[in-house]
Amino acid sequence: MINALKQKIFNWDKLGNFVSLLCLVHCLVLPWLAMFMPLSVFLDESVHVWLFAALLPAAVFGAWSGWRHHADLKPSLLLASGLILVGCAAFLPMNTAAEIALTIPGSLLLIAGHSLNRRLQALSHFAAMQHENS
């Protein structure tokens, strides 16, 4: 039962961290690789919209799930800030440098929010188990 509970707790945050990391890699690595390899499909502007579409539910459900367990606003604030930055970069017209300047910190905020959320949920469940055993 604990393993099933553990998987449920970490699911949205793990997905969010993975997709946020994809955004970061897309922003940092792919432009450099494109100079040497034909990667035009990954450099298409629609990739930003698709990545944001994957980030949004992971951040929303991760924040909601975390709030239910630990009632701490910090992860939600980090996730919301990251979504705003990545969303602006994905949907507002701007040059590549501005896009990168928003996406990198946005992705890092999302990764930090999901990581903190996972940590707080684990601590919350550990505390609940300690309380049940006493």
Helices and strands as residue ranges (DSSP letters): H 2-28, H 30-34, H 40-43, H 46-70, H 74-91, H 96-133
